[in-house]
Amino acid sequence: MNLKKGLRWIGLFSMLMVLLVVATGCTENIIILDPKGPIAAQQRDLMVIATILVLIIIIPVLLLTVFIVWRYRDKKGSKAKYAPNWAHSTSLELIWWSIPVVIIIILGAVTVKYTYALEPSKPIESEKEELVIQVTSLDWKWLFQYPDQDIATINHIVIPEDVPVRFEITADGPMNSFWIPQLGGQMYAMSGMAMVLYLEADESGNYWGSGANFTGRDFAKMYFDVKATSEEEFDKWVDEIKTSQPKLTQDGYEQIRLPAASEQMQFSAFPDQLFENTVNKYAASHRHHMAGSSSDSDKQHDDQLNEQHEASESNETDATHSGH
């Protein structure tokens, strides 16, 4: 019996050591817990707070489960109190109901606070002017357009550190999900819509970006490089592209959008309104849907539809009267 117990404890200890080794090895790859921007840092804080609050309940429950099983196990000479008619304890009821209720209230308040604070289309407060990057998800690659710099890239972007970046995201094909884990959460890329996501890098470095949605054969190749650098180096990078890289023509874009993986590419210019045309060709009535905003063109379009509807009703009324 002693040998069996010894082997059992050795097995349990070995399993615990294996779990610790595996968990320690995985922490190096959990880049989401190593934020490099204000948005990702707040999202990390929310996850940590939520985890701690949940552990306040889980850990005591697990410990009590082990204690009860061990304390009240069937064995000779057990000194555990035997109370077969026990059914209720007001004190215990108050403890195991009040603590979870309080934690749920705290967790709800924290979640609501961070939900509003981390609204994706909410601009990041900064003294510096934001950089706009238009993102188009293709099969199976990412096209990035810099409208103010009039350059474009495939599968890699460069951004200046400490500068808010406004990503306008759409898809010219299947729906995908745009994600730079160390800078912030995901935002869906959907045809016919332009979603807005604000991110910022606090420090220079190379970060990993990816498509986080299954889109077919080569979806695993839909990753891209993000380089955060100084504003001076960013301007130098833009100038190098403008002077050394070819222009992206409409015919060239039609070739790029064909289903195929791609290496990194750079272009010194791109067709006017390429991003807007990509959005509008999938949108009903050629309307440009921008998450969290309403443009003047949308309002004008609505006014025109209303006028046409009123005119149609007027013509039908006149025709009815003339028929009588």
N, C-alpha and C positions, 0 to 999 in steps of 0.2 A: 504493500500500500504506500509506504514512504517513497519507494522508487517511482511509482506512478505519479504521485503528487509532485515529486521533484521534476520529472519530465514535463509535467503540465506547466509548471511555473517557468521552466526554461523555454518552452514553446511560446508562452505568452510574452515573456521578456524579449525573445527574438523577433516576434511580430512587431512589438512596440519599437524596437530599434530600426527595423526595416521601414516602418512608417515615418519615423523621425528623419531618416536619411533621405527618403523619397521627398518628403515635404521640404526639407532644407534645400535639396537640389532644385526643386521647382520654383523656389522664391526668386532665383536669379532671372527667371524668364517671365515673371509676372510684372511686366513693364507698366501695367495700369496702376500699380502701387508706387511707381516712381515718376510722378508727374513733373512736367517741365513747363507748365503754363498755369495761369490762374483758374481757368475753367476745370482742367483736370485735377488740380489741387483741391478744389471745392468738392468735386465728385468723389475723390478719394476720401475726404473727410466724412462725407455722408455715408459711404460704405463702412468706414471704421466705426462711426458712431452707432449705426444700425447693428453692426456685428456685436459690439460691446453690449448694447441693450438686450439683444437676443441671448447672448451668453449668460447674462445675469439670471435668466430663467433656465437655460439648458443645462449649465454646469451643476447647479444644485440638484436638479431633477436626476441627472445621470449619477451623481454621487449618492443621492438618497436611494436610487434603485439598486446600486451595488451594495450599499449598506444593508438595506432591507433583505435582499436575497441572502446575504452572508449571515446577518444576525438571526434571521428566522428560518434558517435552513434546518432540515430534519437531521438531527444527530443525537446521539446518546449524551445525556447529561446537560442538555441545553438549558441555559439559565434565562432565556428570553421570556418575557412576561407573556402568559397565555391568557388572552381575553376574547373568547369566542363570541361573546354577545356585544362586543364594542361595535358601535355603528356611526357615532357622530362626535365631532369636537368643534365647538364654535371657534375656538382659538385657531385651530388649524385651518378651518374654512376661511377665516378672515385673512390668514397669511397667504394661502395659495390662490385666493381670488383677488385680493387687493394689489399684490405686487404685479401680476401680469396686467391688470387694468391700468395701473399707473404707468407702467412701461409702454403700453400701447398708446396711451395719451401723449407721452413724451415723444415716442417715435413718430406719431402722426404729426405733431407740431413741427418737429425737425424736418420731416419730409416735405410738408407744405412750404416751409420757409425756403428750403433749397430748391424746390420745384419752381417757385417764382423767380428766385435769384438766378437760376441756371436756364431760363428760357433761351433756347438756341438762337432766336432772332434778335435778342436783346443786345444792343451794342456794348462793347467793353469800354468803360470810361478810361480815357487816355488823353494826354496833351498832344499826342502825335496823330497825324492823319491816317485813317485806316487804309489798308491795301485791299483791293478787290481782286479776287481770283474766281473765275467762272469755271466750274467743274462739270465735265460731261462724261458720264459712264458709257463706255462702248463695249462691244464684244471683242476681245477680253482685254481691255486696256483703259487707261484714264487720259482724257485730254484736259489740259489746264490752259486757260486763256487769261492773260493779264490785259484787260481792256485799256487801262491807263498807260501801260508801257507798250502796248501793241505787239506783244510777243506771245508765243504759245509753246507748250512742252507736252511731251508724252511720258507718262509714268515717273515723273519727278518734278518737284517744285523747290524753289528757293524763296525763303521769306526772311525779312529783317527781324531781329530779336526786339522785344519790347514794343512791337507795333501791332495793333489789332488787325486781324485779317478777316475780311468779310468773304466767306465762301458762298457763292451762289451755285446751287447744285441741281443738275437735271440728268436725264438719261436719254440716249438715242438708241434705245433697245430695251432689253429686260430691266426690271427694277433691280437696283443694287443698294448697297449701304456704304457710305463714305465714312472712314474711321481712321483717326490718328490717335492711338491709345494714350500716348504721353501728353497730348495737348487737349483732348476732350472726348466726349462721347460720340456716338454714331448719329448720322443723319441720312435718311433714305434718299436715294436718287431715283426719281420717277419721271417717266416721259410725260410731257404736257404740263409739268410743274417746275418751278424754280424755288427750291427750298433754301433758306438762309441759315447759315451757321457761323457764329463768331468764335474764333480761337486766337490764341496768342502764345508765343514762345518766350519764356522768361530768360533763356540763356542760349548761347550758340551751341550747336550740336547737330548730329544726324539722327533723325527719327524715322520710325517705320510707319507706313500707312498701308491700308488694305481695303479691299472690297469685302464686306462682312456678310454677303448674301450669296446663296448658291445661284449661279446663272448659267450653268451648263459645263461643257467639256473642259475648258481651260480657266474656270473660275479661280482655281488655286494660283494662277499666275497674275491675278489682278491685284498686285501690290505695287507700291510706289515709294520712292525715297523723298524724305522731307529734310531739307537742310536749312537750319536757322543760322543766320550770320549777321554781321554788322551792316548798318545801312550803307556804309561806303562800299563794302564788298558786294552788297546786293546791287547797287547802281553799276558797279563795274561788271558784274555778271550780265546785267541787262544790256549794257553797251557792247559786250562781246558777242552776244546773240544777234544784236541788230546789225553788226558789221560782218559776221562770219557765217551766218546760217541762212538757208533758203526760206522763201515765203511759202506759207501754206495756202494753196489755191482751193477753190471749191471742188475742182476735180480731184485734187489731192486728198481733201477731206472725205470725199465719197469713197476713195480707196482705203483710207484709214478706218472708216467705220465698218468695213467688211469684217465678218467674224474671223478673228485671228489674234493670237498673242503678239506682242510687240516689244521691241527693245526701247530704250530711252531715246527720245528725239527732241529737237529744238527747232523753232521757226521764228524768223525775224518779223513776220506779219501774218495776219489771217484775214479771211473775208469779213467785210463789214456786217455787223448784226448776225454773225454766225450763231452765237449762243441764243439770241432771241428767236431767230428763225427755227432753231432746233426745238425750242420750247413750243413755239406757236404751231408748228406743223402737227403736233399731237393734241393741242388744246382745242376744245370745242369752240367753234366760231372764231378761231384764231385769237383767243384771248390769252393774255399773259398772266398766269396765276403766280403771284409772289407771296410766299407764306408770311403772314404778319403785316402785310401792307396792301394798299389799294392805290394803283397808279391813276393818273389823270386820263390815260388812254382807256382804261377800264370804264371809268365813269362816262366818258364820251360815248363809248360803245353802248353802255346801258341806256343813255339818253336817246341814242339813235333807234335802238330796239323799241323803246317806249313810244317814240314818235311814230314809228312804222305800225305798231300795234294799234295806237289810237286812230291813225289814218285808215287802217283796215276795218276797224269797228265802225267808223264813220261811213265808209263806202257801203258796208253791209246794211247799215240803217237806211241810207238813201235808197239802196236797191229794194229794200223791203217796202218803203213808203211808195215808191214808184210802181211796184207790183200791185199794191192795193188800189 
